[in-house]
Amino acid sequence: MQFVGRAITTAIGIVMLGLLTRHLGVSGYGQYTVVFAFLGFFAIVADFGIFSIVVRDIAKTPERREEIFGNAFALRIVLALGVLTLAPLVGFLIPQYSYDVKVGIAVAAFASFFILLNQTLAAVFQADLKMDRAVIVDTFGKALILALVVYCIKARLGFLAVIAVNSLGNLAAFVLAVVLARPLIRIRVLFDWRYWRRLIPEILPFGVIFLLGVVYFKIDHIILSLVWGPWEVGIYGVPYKILEILISLPAMFVGSILPVISKYLADRDERLFGGIQRAFDFLALMAVPLAFGVFVLAPDLVRVFAGAEFALSVPLLRILVFAMALIYLSMLAVNVIIAANLQRRLVKVYLISVIVNVGLNLAFIPMYSYYAAAVITAVTEAWACGAVYVIVRRHVGWTPRLSSVFKAGFAGLVMTAAVLALGGAGLVIRVAAGVVAYVVVLFLTGGVNKEMIRAAVGRAG
């Protein structure tokens, strides 16, 4: 259910990218990217790790689910209102931003608010392993936003209208989430100050981690916007948006296994290491072909999804796809660390990542623009991926076996050869041939077998 839903929302994201880039142009899409990148810093403060705490604690202590949810929901509302009210005020003080960007930040703050509330309800779905409901909400919200964007384009509405439809779509998605969550939990806000005093110190490390994470993931957009301008952000924003669409796949997967890993750790279940390894293998088998495929097909992907006007985005996409593969693998380790209640260990990793990333971006973006931003993103992700696996090995005791990576790499090379051999064919034919070649080689090398497929869909004995 999740993968079908993610396939639909990925398709919607790709269609949205093509519509927005062609409707807004390079500079307009750059402004659109700046608005949501800027709000990302404030939204992560409003989130402050509450989602992960709710999922973990409900999975561990289901008898306290209403107390946990009610207090987390209240805290989320308070933080969101405070922080997202501040965001437009800060935006209006930045002289480099145009009037449209400043107003766009204020309008899009409503979208971020409803996303944050929706995530709290999604935590209930995740903890109960009812992710089909989260899929329905996510798909409905994105489909509605797409429909509204199409209307804006046909009605020749401008930049701010396109920003506003995100708020309407996320409001509708939140209403649907409330309807679907009510059979599972009583939805109310609780202000138990004793619980808050226990909760706030626990979420502080999460908040710091997520804030540092979004700084090194989005700061390049902000520096580009301040040093160069919206045109450069637009060129960089297209491959980065493709990266964000692609990394939603592992985010969905590792989010689904977080309650299971948390329970295994709490119960000292002997299945823990085997479960983590299977998750690692699955992510590797997804990341490698995507990295190879996107690298080879980058010119076609940019032309089809964004338009010829964004041709300069091709080399940036080829660089960022390596960061994508690293993110696939690092997400698993981060969630294992969270499940093990070792989130404080992540603070040092993300702090070093931010210092290195921001320092390099400030030094090199003024000279090399978006090329520097892309390379620095890949370098930062390489460091972070290695660091989180060191933490897992030292404190959880698990070390990944890399046989799946090597098998996927060999299959990826064969897939690349098949795609290149069909250079004159259409994009769909080359993609199909590459997928077939990759799957066949994986079966022949033992990277995938029937038992693994049955286990993946929940039918293994």
Residue pairs with C-beta under 8 A, 6 or more apart in sequence:
1 131
1 132
1 135
2 131
2 132
2 135
2 252
2 253
2 256
4 135
5 132
5 135
5 136
5 138
5 139
6 135
6 248
6 249
6 252
8 139
8 143
9 138
9 139
9 142
9 248
10 245
10 248
10 249
12 139
12 142
12 143
12 146
13 142
13 241
13 245
13 248
14 245
14 305
15 146
16 142
16 145
16 146
16 149
17 238
17 241
17 242
17 245
17 305
17 306
18 304
18 305
18 306
18 307
19 146
19 149
19 150
19 153
20 29
20 32
20 149
20 162
21 29
21 234
21 238
21 305
21 306
21 307
21 309
21 310
22 306
22 307
23 152
23 153
23 162
24 31
24 32
24 159
24 162
25 234
25 309
26 230
26 231
26 234
26 235
26 309
26 310
27 229
27 230
27 231
27 234
28 159
28 230
28 234
29 234
29 237
29 238
30 225
30 229
30 230
30 231
30 232
30 233
30 234
30 235
30 237
31 98
31 100
31 101
31 104
31 159
31 230
31 233
31 234
32 104
32 159
32 162
32 163
32 237
33 221
33 233
33 234
33 236
33 237
33 240
33 241
34 97
34 101
34 221
34 222
34 225
34 230
34 233
35 101
35 104
35 105
35 108
35 163
36 108
37 218
37 221
37 222
37 225
38 87
38 91
38 105
38 222
39 84
39 87
39 105
39 108
39 109
39 112
40 214
40 218
41 211
41 214
41 215
41 218
42 83
42 84
42 86
42 87
42 90
42 109
42 112
43 83
43 84
43 112
43 115
43 116
44 207
44 210
44 211
44 213
44 214
45 79
45 83
45 207
45 211
46 76
46 79
46 80
46 82
46 83
46 84
46 112
46 116
47 76
47 79
47 116
47 119
47 207
47 210
48 79
48 203
48 204
48 206
48 207
48 210
48 211
49 203
49 205
49 206
49 207
49 209
49 210
49 343
50 72
50 75
50 76
50 79
50 120
50 123
50 203
50 206
51 119
51 120
51 122
51 123
52 206
52 258
52 338
53 72
53 199
53 202
53 203
53 206
54 68
54 69
54 72
54 120
54 123
54 124
54 127
55 123
55 126
55 127
55 255
55 258
55 259
55 262
56 258
56 259
56 262
56 338
56 339
56 341
57 64
57 68
58 64
58 65
58 68
58 69
58 123
58 124
58 127
58 128
58 259
59 127
59 258
59 259
59 260
59 262
59 263
60 262
60 263
60 266
61 68
62 127
65 124
65 127
65 185
66 185
66 186
66 188
67 190
67 192
67 195
69 120
69 123
69 124
69 185
69 187
70 186
70 188
70 189
70 190
70 192
71 190
71 191
71 192
71 195
71 196
71 199
72 120
72 123
72 199
73 117
73 120
73 187
73 188
73 189
73 190
74 189
74 190
74 191
75 196
75 199
75 200
76 116
76 117
76 119
76 120
77 117
77 189
80 112
80 113
80 116
80 117
81 113
84 109
84 112
84 113
85 109
87 105
87 106
87 109
87 112
88 102
88 105
88 106
88 109
91 97
91 101
91 102
91 105
91 106
92 102
94 102
94 226
96 225
96 226
96 229
97 225
98 230
100 159
100 160
101 230
103 160
104 159
104 160
104 163
107 160
107 163
107 164
107 167
108 163
108 166
108 167
110 167
110 170
110 171
111 163
111 166
111 167
111 169
111 170
114 167
114 170
114 171
114 173
114 174
115 170
117 174
118 137
118 141
118 170
118 173
118 174
118 177
121 137
121 174
121 177
121 178
121 180
121 181
121 187
122 134
122 137
122 177
124 130
124 181
124 184
124 185
125 131
125 133
125 134
125 180
125 181
125 184
126 134
126 255
126 256
126 258
126 259
127 259
128 184
129 256
129 259
130 184
131 252
131 256
133 177
133 180
133 181
134 177
136 176
136 180
137 173
137 176
137 177
137 180
138 173
140 172
140 173
140 176
141 169
141 170
141 172
141 173
141 176
142 169
144 168
144 169
144 172
144 173
145 165
145 166
145 168
145 169
145 170
148 165
148 168
148 169
149 162
149 165
151 157
151 165
152 161
152 162
152 165
178 187
181 187
205 343
205 344
205 346
205 347
206 338
206 343
208 347
208 350
209 343
209 346
209 347
209 350
212 347
212 350
212 351
212 353
212 354
213 350
213 353
215 354
215 357
215 358
216 350
216 353
216 354
216 357
216 358
216 380
217 377
219 354
219 357
219 358
219 361
220 236
220 357
220 361
220 365
220 373
220 376
220 377
221 233
221 236
221 237
221 240
221 373
223 361
223 362
223 365
223 373
224 232
224 233
224 236
224 365
224 369
224 370
224 373
225 233
227 365
227 366
228 365
228 369
232 369
232 370
234 310
235 310
235 312
235 313
235 316
235 370
236 313
236 316
236 370
236 373
236 374
238 302
238 305
238 306
238 310
238 313
238 317
239 302
239 313
239 316
239 317
239 320
239 374
240 316
240 320
242 294
242 301
242 305
242 317
242 320
243 317
243 320
243 321
243 323
243 324
246 290
246 294
246 324
247 324
247 327
247 328
247 331
249 286
249 328
250 283
250 286
250 287
250 327
250 328
250 331
250 332
251 331
253 279
253 282
253 283
254 279
254 283
254 331
254 332
254 334
254 335
255 335
257 275
257 279
257 335
258 335
258 338
258 339
260 275
261 272
261 275
261 276
261 335
261 336
261 339
262 339
263 269
264 271
264 272
264 275
265 272
265 339
265 340
272 398
273 397
273 398
276 332
276 336
276 398
276 400
277 398
277 400
277 401
278 452
278 455
279 332
280 329
280 332
280 400
280 401
280 404
281 404
281 452
282 456
283 328
283 329
283 331
283 332
284 328
284 329
284 404
284 405
284 408
285 404
285 408
285 442
285 447
285 448
286 328
287 324
287 325
287 328
287 329
287 408
288 325
288 405
288 408
288 409
288 411
288 412
289 408
289 411
289 412
289 415
289 434
289 435
289 438
290 321
290 324
290 325
291 321
291 322
291 324
291 325
291 412
292 412
292 413
292 415
292 416
293 415
293 416
293 419
293 431
293 434
294 301
294 317
294 318
294 321
294 324
295 318
295 321
296 416
296 419
296 420
297 419
297 427
297 430
297 431
298 314
298 315
298 317
298 318
298 321
299 311
299 314
300 427
301 317
301 427
302 310
302 311
302 313
302 314
302 317
303 311
304 427
306 313
315 371
315 374
316 370
316 371
316 374
319 371
319 374
319 375
319 377
319 378
320 374
320 377
320 378
322 378
322 381
323 377
323 378
323 380
323 381
326 378
326 381
326 382
326 384
326 385
327 381
327 385
329 385
329 389
330 381
330 384
330 385
330 388
330 389
333 385
333 388
333 389
333 391
333 392
334 346
334 388
336 392
336 396
336 398
337 343
337 345
337 346
337 388
337 391
337 392
337 395
337 396
340 395
340 396
342 391
342 395
342 396
345 391
345 395
346 388
346 391
349 384
349 387
349 388
349 391
350 384
352 383
352 387
353 380
353 383
353 384
356 379
356 380
356 383
357 376
357 377
357 380
360 372
360 376
360 379
361 372
361 373
361 376
364 372
364 376
365 372
365 373
389 399
389 400
392 398
392 399
393 399
404 447
407 442
407 445
407 446
407 447
408 442
408 447
410 441
410 445
411 437
411 438
411 439
411 441
411 442
411 445
411 447
412 438
414 437
414 438
414 441
415 434
415 435
415 437
415 438
415 441
416 434
417 437
418 433
418 434
418 436
418 437
419 430
419 431
419 433
419 434
422 429
422 430
422 433
423 430
425 433
439 448
441 447
442 448
443 449
451 460
454 460
